[in-house]
């Protein structure tokens, strides 16, 4: 079987409906999404090689669109170049949320796990500042992706539009990746619950 690599990446940002979107995409019969979420091949696991990446797509079955949902990609300085060298024709999806709300949501998720401090104090630490604040520099991050990908390969969505009408939100993404936009996923109008606090 010829293993196809992703035709689209949902590349961030974190805490901007990424888990909901992953489930809505995975539910579509014309879309293949690997069980591992996020994949994080082009940031955290790049040293493992493309053969490691490919094995997560072995179960695909002639789906029209193949996806990778890894919200950490948006901020990684090397991810755009790595993706362009590996899958230059892929499409890139970003969902942007108010940077302060996004940072607070991520801190709220992580607070019990490892920060053990207030949001204000967390922002004064260099290490946590990089985790919470840096992803929100949207203009800079997207400009780095635009160095390697044409603008018609990039879809920018807004978190507030997801909150207002998640049906229209996901239908726009279905159309962008080239599958039936009228499919209704099981997660429509539902909140995805995970073991992390307040994750969407």
C-alpha positions in Angstrom: 0.0 0.0 0.0 1.2 3.5 -0.9 1.1 5.5 2.4 0.1 9.0 1.7 1.4 11.7 4.0 -1.0 14.5 5.2 -2.8 16.6 2.6 -3.5 19.1 5.4 -2.2 20.1 8.9 -4.2 21.6 11.6 -1.3 23.6 13.0 -2.6 25.5 16.0 -2.9 27.4 18.1 -3.3 25.4 21.3 -6.5 26.0 23.3 -8.3 27.1 20.2 -10.8 24.3 19.6 -8.0 21.9 18.4 -9.4 18.8 20.1 -12.9 19.5 18.9 -11.7 20.1 15.4 -9.6 16.9 15.5 -12.7 14.9 16.4 -14.9 16.6 13.8 -12.3 15.9 11.1 -11.6 12.3 12.2 -15.4 11.6 12.2 -15.7 12.5 8.5 -15.7 9.4 6.3 -13.6 11.0 3.6 -10.9 12.1 6.1 -8.1 10.0 7.7 -6.7 11.2 11.0 -4.2 9.1 13.0 -5.1 7.9 16.5 -2.1 9.7 17.9 -3.1 13.3 18.7 -1.2 15.5 18.5 1.4 14.0 16.1 4.0 16.7 16.7 6.3 15.3 14.1 7.7 18.6 12.8 8.4 20.1 16.2 8.9 17.6 19.1 9.5 14.3 17.3 11.3 15.4 14.1 14.5 13.6 15.2 12.6 10.3 14.9 12.5 10.7 11.1 9.8 10.5 8.5 9.6 6.7 8.7 8.3 7.1 12.2 5.8 9.7 10.9 4.6 7.4 8.1 3.8 4.5 10.3 1.0 6.5 11.9 -0.8 6.7 8.6 -0.7 3.0 7.6 -4.4 2.4 8.4 -5.7 4.9 5.8 -8.2 3.4 3.4 -8.4 5.6 0.2 -9.7 8.6 2.1 -9.6 11.8 0.1 -7.9 13.9 2.8 -5.2 12.9 5.2 -4.6 15.0 8.3 -2.3 15.8 11.1 -3.6 17.8 14.1 -0.6 19.3 16.0 -1.3 22.7 17.5 2.3 23.2 18.6 3.4 23.6 14.9 2.3 27.2 14.7 5.1 28.6 17.0 8.0 26.3 16.2 10.7 28.2 14.3 11.7 25.2 12.2 8.3 23.6 11.5 7.4 25.6 8.4 10.6 24.7 6.6 10.5 21.1 7.7 6.9 20.7 6.5 7.7 22.4 3.2 10.6 20.0 2.6 8.4 17.0 3.4 4.9 17.7 2.1 5.2 21.0 0.1 1.6 20.7 -1.3 -0.1 20.3 2.0 -2.7 22.7 3.2 -2.3 24.5 6.6 -5.1 25.4 9.0 -4.7 27.9 11.9 -7.4 28.8 14.4 -6.6 32.1 16.2 -8.0 33.0 19.6 -7.7 36.2 21.6 -4.1 35.8 22.8 -4.8 36.6 26.4 -7.8 34.3 26.6 -5.8 31.6 24.9 -2.8 32.0 27.3 -5.1 32.0 30.3 -6.9 28.9 29.1 -3.6 27.1 28.6 -2.3 28.2 32.0 -5.6 27.0 33.6 -5.2 23.6 32.0 -1.6 23.3 33.2 -1.9 24.9 36.6 -2.7 21.8 38.6 -0.2 19.7 36.5 3.0 21.6 36.8 2.9 25.4 37.2 1.6 25.6 40.8 1.5 29.4 40.7 -0.8 32.2 39.7 -1.3 33.3 36.1 0.4 36.6 36.8 3.4 35.0 38.3 3.6 32.4 35.5 3.9 35.1 32.9 6.9 36.5 34.7 8.9 33.3 34.3 10.8 32.9 31.0 10.0 29.2 30.6 6.3 29.5 31.1 6.1 32.8 29.2 7.4 30.9 26.2 4.6 28.3 26.7 1.7 30.7 27.3 2.6 33.9 25.5 4.7 33.0 22.5 2.0 31.0 20.7 -0.1 34.2 20.6 2.4 36.1 18.3 0.2 35.2 15.4 1.3 37.8 12.9 5.0 36.7 13.2 4.3 33.0 13.2 2.0 33.0 10.2 4.5 35.2 8.3 7.1 32.4 8.7 4.7 29.9 7.2 3.9 32.3 4.3 7.6 32.1 3.4 7.1 28.5 2.3 3.5 28.2 1.4 1.2 30.1 -1.0 -1.6 32.0 0.6 -4.2 29.7 -1.0 -2.7 26.8 0.9 -3.3 28.5 4.3 -6.7 28.8 6.0 -7.0 31.1 9.0 -10.0 30.6 11.2 -11.1 32.6 14.3 -12.0 30.9 17.5 -15.0 33.3 18.1 -16.5 32.1 14.9 -16.2 28.5 16.1 -18.0 29.5 19.3 -20.8 31.3 17.5 -21.5 28.6 14.8 -19.4 25.4 14.9 -21.4 23.9 12.0 -20.4 26.7 9.6 -16.9 26.6 11.1 -16.3 22.9 10.3 -18.1 23.0 7.0 -15.6 25.7 5.9 -12.8 23.4 6.9 -14.3 20.4 5.1 -14.5 22.5 1.9 -11.0 23.7 2.3 -9.5 20.2 2.5 -11.6 19.0 -0.3 -14.3 16.7 1.2 -18.1 16.8 1.4 -18.8 20.0 3.4 -22.3 19.0 4.2 -21.3 16.0 6.5 -22.6 16.5 10.1 -20.0 15.2 12.6 -21.1 13.6 15.9 -19.4 16.4 17.9 -21.5 19.2 16.4 -22.7 21.5 19.2 -20.9 19.4 21.8 -18.1 20.2 24.1 -15.2 17.7 24.0 -14.2 16.7 27.5 -10.7 15.5 28.2 -8.8 14.8 31.4 -7.3 18.2 31.2 -9.2 21.0 32.9 -11.2 23.4 30.7 -9.8 22.0 27.4 -11.7 22.8 24.2 
